[in-house]
Amino acid sequence: MAPSTPPSGLLGIDTATADTTVAVTLDGELLSERTAAPGFDGRPRHASALLGEIEAAVAQAGGWPRIDAIAIGVGPGTFTGLRVGIATARALAQGRGLALVPVSSLAAIALGIGESRAARGRTRLPLIDARRGEIFAALHAADDGVVWPSFVASPQEIAARVRDFDRAPVAAGDGSLRSRQQLEAAGVEVLPHADPAHRMAARHICALAADAEPGRLEQATPLYLRRPDAEVWREQRHREPVRPS
C-alpha cells in the first residue's frame, strides 16, 4: 500500500540516456549523486555500472535505512538502457519493501534546463537522441507544466513545430547537441555544449518523484514510443526476398 505521506528519503535512478546516473535526496536535500559515463568505446555501461553506483550513492548518503522510496526515470530512451534501469529499480523496491515512483526522463531534463538563466520565463525543450535520425522530445512551460507530451520525431519535424513560436524555446539534452544546426535555424536556443543541462541528473528524478504518488511495481513500465531496433531489423530480414542459389 502506498504511504499516506510523501517519502522523504529518495533514491533516484535514470538509464534513459548514455549516462548511468543515481542520486539520493532527503527531504529535498541532495546527499549524494553519481554518474557513470559511457566506456571508451562509447557504449553505455548501464548493465555493468548501475548496481555499483547505486550502492556507492546509498552508502555515501548514510545507508539503506535512509531510503523510503526509489524514483525511476521511465524514458523515453534506449530500449536496453530503460530495461536495465527499470528492472533494477523494481527488484530493489520489491526486495527492500520500498515504494517505487516512475517519472518522465524528459521532464527531468526540463528541470535541468530551468536552472539556466537563459531559460527564465521561457518554454523548455528537452531532447534525447533516439538514433535512426530521430529525437525523443517534449515541451514544458516555464512553470514546468507539460505543453507537448513526449513524442519521437526527426529534427526537421521538431524545427517545423517551433518555427512560428513568438519566443522560441530553450533546448538541452544529447538530442539537441546532435541536431543543433537544424534547431538553431528554426530559432531554438540550444544551450552551450558545456552546460550541465545536456546530461541527465538523477537529482532531478528525485525532485519529480517528491511531488508524485508512489505506484505499484507493475506501473513502472518503460516509455519506448516506438518498437525496439532488434524487432524492426528482424521484421526487415523476414521481408527480404530469398535469392536463388
Secondary structure, DSSP 4 states (H G I P E B T S, - for coil): ---SS--SEEEEEE-SSSSEEEEEEETTEEEEEEEE---TTS---HHHHHHHHHHHHHHHTT-GGG--EEEEE--SS-HHHHHHHHHHHHHHHHHHT-EEEEE-HHHHHHHHHHTSGGGTTS-EEEEEEEETTEEEEEEE-TTS-EEEEEEEE-HHHHHHHHTT-SSPPEEESHHHHHTHHHHHHTT-EEPPTT-GGGS--HHHHHHHHHTS--B-GGG-----SS--HHHHHHHHHHHSPPPP-
